[in-house]
Amino acid sequence: MIRSYNDHAANERTFLAWVRTGLSAIALGVVVERSSAFAAVGVPDASSATLSERVISILCNDSAIAFVGLGVAVMLGAGIRFVRNALRIDDQDMHSADVVQLACSLLRRYAGRRRADASIGAKIPRLVDGRATLRQRWGASGGLR
């Protein structure tokens, strides 16, 4: 029996879902590129044939390249993530979620900046160890400020 079979199976399912998404993006790029020939037929009364060809080129061909590139990037990212997670599942050490740590640090920095901006000219309680003192929160009247 494979050790951590459920974790490996979940990792593989996630990888295959991302590969399917990448293939869908590539297929959409091919369809958009193939439909550019039909789009040229659909604009016969354009004021300028050169202008209509340029618009079709920009909208169809360039977006087709973008979709194919996006699909390839998604599939490469899925492969890298699959191998990294497979190695981490087999490893005995604990690993932190790098993305979660990055998001938490950015949120803390943003919240700290917002708190500092709000304290300039606004009456907000000063925080001591992350909490406002009772006197600051309730004031002399006994109600929340």
C-alpha positions as CSV (number, residue, x, y, z in Angstrom):
1,M,0.0,0.0,0.0
2,I,1.2,3.5,-0.8
3,R,1.9,5.6,2.2
4,S,-0.4,8.7,2.3
5,Y,-2.4,7.3,-0.6
6,N,-5.3,9.7,-0.1
7,D,-3.0,12.7,-0.1
8,H,-1.3,11.6,-3.3
9,A,-4.6,10.8,-5.0
10,A,-5.9,14.3,-4.1
11,N,-2.7,15.9,-5.4
12,E,-3.1,14.0,-8.7
13,R,-6.8,14.9,-9.1
14,T,-5.9,18.6,-8.6
15,F,-3.1,18.3,-11.1
16,L,-5.4,16.7,-13.7
17,A,-8.0,19.4,-13.1
18,W,-5.4,22.1,-13.9
19,V,-4.3,20.2,-16.9
20,R,-7.9,20.1,-18.1
21,T,-8.2,23.8,-17.6
22,G,-5.0,24.5,-19.5
23,L,-6.2,22.3,-22.4
24,S,-9.5,24.1,-22.5
25,A,-7.7,27.5,-22.7
26,I,-5.5,26.1,-25.6
27,A,-8.6,24.8,-27.4
28,L,-10.3,28.1,-27.0
29,G,-7.3,29.8,-28.5
30,V,-7.4,27.5,-31.5
31,V,-11.1,28.1,-32.0
32,V,-10.6,31.9,-31.8
33,E,-7.8,31.7,-34.4
34,R,-9.9,29.5,-36.7
35,S,-12.9,31.8,-36.4
36,S,-10.9,34.8,-37.6
37,A,-11.5,33.5,-41.2
38,F,-15.2,33.6,-40.6
39,A,-15.0,37.1,-39.0
40,A,-13.4,38.5,-42.2
41,V,-16.4,37.4,-44.2
42,G,-18.8,38.9,-41.6
43,V,-17.5,42.5,-42.2
44,P,-18.0,43.1,-45.9
45,D,-19.3,46.7,-45.6
46,A,-16.5,48.1,-43.5
47,S,-15.4,51.6,-44.4
48,S,-11.8,50.4,-44.9
49,A,-10.7,46.9,-45.7
50,T,-7.3,47.5,-44.1
51,L,-9.0,48.7,-40.9
52,S,-11.3,45.7,-40.7
53,E,-8.4,43.3,-41.3
54,R,-6.3,45.0,-38.6
55,V,-9.2,44.8,-36.1
56,I,-9.7,41.2,-36.9
57,S,-6.0,40.5,-36.6
58,I,-5.8,42.2,-33.2
59,L,-9.0,40.6,-31.8
60,C,-8.6,37.1,-33.1
61,N,-5.0,36.3,-33.8
62,D,-3.5,38.1,-30.8
63,S,-6.1,36.8,-28.4
64,A,-5.6,33.3,-29.8
65,I,-1.9,33.5,-29.0
66,A,-2.7,34.8,-25.5
67,F,-5.1,31.9,-24.8
68,V,-2.6,29.3,-26.0
69,G,0.1,30.9,-23.9
70,L,-2.2,31.0,-20.9
71,G,-3.0,27.3,-21.3
72,V,0.6,26.4,-21.6
73,A,1.5,28.5,-18.5
74,V,-1.3,26.9,-16.5
75,M,-0.1,23.4,-17.4
76,L,3.5,24.2,-16.6
77,G,2.4,25.7,-13.2
78,A,0.3,22.6,-12.5
79,G,3.2,20.3,-13.2
80,I,5.6,22.2,-11.0
81,R,3.0,22.3,-8.2
82,F,2.3,18.6,-8.6
83,V,5.9,17.6,-8.2
84,R,6.5,20.0,-5.3
85,N,3.4,18.7,-3.4
86,A,4.3,15.1,-4.1
87,L,7.7,15.6,-2.6
88,R,6.2,17.5,0.4
89,I,3.7,14.7,1.0
90,D,6.5,12.1,1.3
91,D,8.7,14.4,3.4
92,Q,8.5,14.0,7.2
93,D,9.1,17.7,8.0
94,M,6.3,20.2,8.4
95,H,6.0,22.7,5.7
96,S,4.2,26.1,5.8
97,A,1.9,27.4,3.2
98,D,4.0,30.1,1.6
99,V,1.1,31.7,-0.1
100,V,-0.9,31.9,3.1
101,Q,2.0,33.5,5.0
102,L,2.5,36.0,2.2
103,A,-1.2,36.9,2.2
104,C,-1.2,37.2,6.0
105,S,1.8,39.5,6.0
106,L,0.3,41.7,3.3
107,L,-3.0,41.9,5.2
108,R,-1.2,42.8,8.4
109,R,0.8,45.5,6.6
110,Y,-2.3,46.9,4.9
111,A,-4.3,46.9,8.2
112,G,-1.5,48.6,10.0
113,R,-1.3,51.3,7.3
114,R,-5.1,51.8,7.4
115,R,-5.0,52.1,11.2
116,A,-2.2,54.6,11.1
117,D,-4.0,56.6,8.4
118,A,-7.2,56.6,10.4
119,S,-5.5,57.8,13.6
120,I,-4.4,61.0,11.9
121,G,-7.0,63.5,12.7
122,A,-9.6,60.9,13.9
123,K,-10.5,60.0,17.4
124,I,-9.8,56.3,17.7
125,P,-8.5,54.5,20.7
126,R,-4.8,53.9,20.9
127,L,-4.1,50.2,20.9
128,V,-2.0,48.5,23.6
129,D,-1.0,45.0,22.8
130,G,-3.7,44.9,20.1
131,R,-6.5,45.9,22.5
132,A,-7.8,49.3,23.5
133,T,-7.9,49.8,27.2
134,L,-11.3,49.7,28.9
135,R,-11.1,53.4,29.8
136,Q,-10.5,54.3,26.1
137,R,-13.2,52.0,24.9
138,W,-15.9,53.0,27.4
139,G,-14.9,56.5,28.3
140,A,-16.3,58.4,31.3
141,S,-19.9,58.0,30.3
142,G,-19.8,54.2,30.5
143,G,-20.8,53.7,26.8
144,L,-18.8,52.9,23.7
145,R,-17.3,55.8,21.9
